[in-house]
Amino acid sequence: MQTTSLTPRVEDNGAMNEAPITDLTPEEAWEFLASCSLGRLAVTSLGRPDIFCVNFIVTDRTILFRTAEGTKLMALLLDGHVAFEADEVEEDGAVSVVVQGRARRVESENEKERLGVDRLHPQVPTFKYNVVAIDADAITGRRIRFGEEPVHIPIM
């Protein structure tokens, strides 16, 4: 899989785009997500926000992860609206992608096979029998260039 470069984009005229923040296209955002393996899942549980770190894979613009029974699964079953984020930080900048969508438990063996769940292995050595899919409603991504604060020009 190809990763998203953190270097500034080259414009058609050959000049570098020096904007400190540039938006990723949806295609670039999905490509970036597919190159990652660790992200954060934001849910609402009993009226309160919560965030969980999960390892994941992307198949056909669907985010997949495994989970055990507990708060995360309960929150997903009660209200499937979620946000999901993955980031990469390097010395000169960062990339951040956020997905908003609906999470659901994948129960069909045919769907698990179609989505390639056999590629999804928990990084924490615990039993996680539940496979969850996030079907995206929206995806946004940003490339952030680090640098010095701009010089402030006083207004007269």
LUMLOTOR-943021 format. One record per residue (C-alpha): x, y, z. Coordinates in pm, whole numbers, plus 50000, padded with zeros to 5 digits. Example, Ala and Ser with C-alpha at 12.3 -4.5 7.8 and 13.67 -1.06 7.14 Angstrom:
<pts>
@xx 51230 | yy 49550 | zz 50780
@xx 51367 | yy 49894 | zz 50714
</pts>
This chain:
<pts>
@xx 50000 | yy 50000 | zz 50000
@xx 50112 | yy 50348 | zz 49921
@xx 50148 | yy 50595 | zz 50206
@xx 50062 | yy 50961 | zz 50194
@xx 50366 | yy 51187 | zz 50184
@xx 50392 | yy 51461 | zz 50442
@xx 50588 | yy 51687 | zz 50210
@xx 50414 | yy 51991 | zz 50061
@xx 50236 | yy 51937 | zz 49731
@xx 50393 | yy 52057 | zz 49408
@xx 50153 | yy 52280 | zz 49217
@xx 50103 | yy 52254 | zz 48839
@xx 50346 | yy 52541 | zz 48783
@xx 50618 | yy 52360 | zz 48983
@xx 50593 | yy 52590 | zz 49288
@xx 50561 | yy 52441 | zz 49635
@xx 50232 | yy 52485 | zz 49819
@xx 50347 | yy 52644 | zz 50145
@xx 50006 | yy 52652 | zz 50311
@xx 50046 | yy 52525 | zz 50667
@xx 49725 | yy 52321 | zz 50638
@xx 49597 | yy 52154 | zz 50322
@xx 49292 | yy 51933 | zz 50281
@xx 49328 | yy 51578 | zz 50154
@xx 49095 | yy 51454 | zz 49884
@xx 48867 | yy 51168 | zz 49993
@xx 49085 | yy 50932 | zz 49787
@xx 49402 | yy 51055 | zz 49964
@xx 49231 | yy 51021 | zz 50302
@xx 49127 | yy 50659 | zz 50234
@xx 49474 | yy 50580 | zz 50101
@xx 49626 | yy 50720 | zz 50420
@xx 49387 | yy 50522 | zz 50642
@xx 49471 | yy 50202 | zz 50454
@xx 49839 | yy 50259 | zz 50536
@xx 49771 | yy 50286 | zz 50911
@xx 49703 | yy 50018 | zz 51169
@xx 49622 | yy 50210 | zz 51487
@xx 49341 | yy 50462 | zz 51534
@xx 49097 | yy 50608 | zz 51785
@xx 48728 | yy 50529 | zz 51803
@xx 48499 | yy 50795 | zz 51955
@xx 48160 | yy 50679 | zz 52088
@xx 47886 | yy 50801 | zz 52318
@xx 47821 | yy 50572 | zz 52612
@xx 47529 | yy 50647 | zz 52845
@xx 47529 | yy 51009 | zz 52733
@xx 47905 | yy 51060 | zz 52781
@xx 48179 | yy 51071 | zz 52516
@xx 48452 | yy 50809 | zz 52526
@xx 48755 | yy 50728 | zz 52307
@xx 48922 | yy 50391 | zz 52253
@xx 49247 | yy 50303 | zz 52081
@xx 49198 | yy 50017 | zz 51833
@xx 49403 | yy 49844 | zz 51570
@xx 49219 | yy 49822 | zz 51239
@xx 49223 | yy 49746 | zz 50869
@xx 49043 | yy 49909 | zz 50577
@xx 48858 | yy 49707 | zz 50313
@xx 48642 | yy 49866 | zz 50043
@xx 48621 | yy 50196 | zz 50233
@xx 48503 | yy 50012 | zz 50544
@xx 48702 | yy 50028 | zz 50869
@xx 48721 | yy 49697 | zz 51058
@xx 48837 | yy 49615 | zz 51409
@xx 48785 | yy 49346 | zz 51671
@xx 48658 | yy 49397 | zz 52024
@xx 48560 | yy 49200 | zz 52331
@xx 48236 | yy 49245 | zz 52523
@xx 48240 | yy 49562 | zz 52730
@xx 48183 | yy 49937 | zz 52721
@xx 48296 | yy 49982 | zz 52360
@xx 48069 | yy 49711 | zz 52219
@xx 47776 | yy 49819 | zz 52437
@xx 47810 | yy 50179 | zz 52314
@xx 47821 | yy 50062 | zz 51952
@xx 47512 | yy 49847 | zz 51991
@xx 47313 | yy 50120 | zz 52170
@xx 47410 | yy 50403 | zz 51932
@xx 47614 | yy 50316 | zz 51626
@xx 47708 | yy 50676 | zz 51541
@xx 48085 | yy 50704 | zz 51575
@xx 48388 | yy 50907 | zz 51478
@xx 48720 | yy 50745 | zz 51396
@xx 49061 | yy 50912 | zz 51367
@xx 49409 | yy 50809 | zz 51258
@xx 49718 | yy 51029 | zz 51254
@xx 50082 | yy 51022 | zz 51158
@xx 50331 | yy 51270 | zz 51298
@xx 50677 | yy 51328 | zz 51157
@xx 50944 | yy 51589 | zz 51220
@xx 50817 | yy 51836 | zz 50960
@xx 50443 | yy 51777 | zz 50974
@xx 50148 | yy 51550 | zz 51029
@xx 49851 | yy 51393 | zz 50857
@xx 49516 | yy 51348 | zz 51033
@xx 49207 | yy 51174 | zz 50895
@xx 48862 | yy 51165 | zz 51058
@xx 48573 | yy 50941 | zz 50954
@xx 48217 | yy 50987 | zz 51070
@xx 47981 | yy 50697 | zz 51024
@xx 47787 | yy 50408 | zz 51169
@xx 47939 | yy 50110 | zz 51343
@xx 47782 | yy 49767 | zz 51332
@xx 47874 | yy 49418 | zz 51442
@xx 47964 | yy 49191 | zz 51148
@xx 47800 | yy 48854 | zz 51215
@xx 47779 | yy 48687 | zz 50874
@xx 48070 | yy 48455 | zz 50798
@xx 48029 | yy 48539 | zz 50427
@xx 48068 | yy 48910 | zz 50500
@xx 48368 | yy 48846 | zz 50727
@xx 48532 | yy 48651 | zz 50445
@xx 48447 | yy 48917 | zz 50185
@xx 48592 | yy 49192 | zz 50406
@xx 48914 | yy 48997 | zz 50472
@xx 48874 | yy 48979 | zz 50849
@xx 49138 | yy 48704 | zz 50860
@xx 49396 | yy 48986 | zz 50808
@xx 49280 | yy 49155 | zz 51130
@xx 49473 | yy 49043 | zz 51437
@xx 49446 | yy 49207 | zz 51780
@xx 49771 | yy 49363 | zz 51903
@xx 49672 | yy 49307 | zz 52267
@xx 49679 | yy 48938 | zz 52362
@xx 49311 | yy 48911 | zz 52462
@xx 49017 | yy 48732 | zz 52306
@xx 48819 | yy 48964 | zz 52078
@xx 48543 | yy 48764 | zz 51916
@xx 48337 | yy 49056 | zz 51788
@xx 48415 | yy 49209 | zz 51449
@xx 48296 | yy 49567 | zz 51402
@xx 48263 | yy 49753 | zz 51073
@xx 48240 | yy 50129 | zz 51039
@xx 48048 | yy 50233 | zz 50729
@xx 48157 | yy 50589 | zz 50652
@xx 47914 | yy 50876 | zz 50599
@xx 48194 | yy 51135 | zz 50569
@xx 48574 | yy 51142 | zz 50559
@xx 48803 | yy 51442 | zz 50597
@xx 49178 | yy 51467 | zz 50610
@xx 49441 | yy 51731 | zz 50656
@xx 49812 | yy 51758 | zz 50592
@xx 49975 | yy 51991 | zz 50845
@xx 50314 | yy 52154 | zz 50789
@xx 50502 | yy 52246 | zz 51106
@xx 50696 | yy 52570 | zz 51122
@xx 50750 | yy 52895 | zz 51300
@xx 50460 | yy 53117 | zz 51396
@xx 50400 | yy 53382 | zz 51129
@xx 50522 | yy 53734 | zz 51197
@xx 50240 | yy 53951 | zz 51327
@xx 50204 | yy 54284 | zz 51151
@xx 50052 | yy 54547 | zz 51378
@xx 49732 | yy 54704 | zz 51253
@xx 49747 | yy 55083 | zz 51254
</pts>
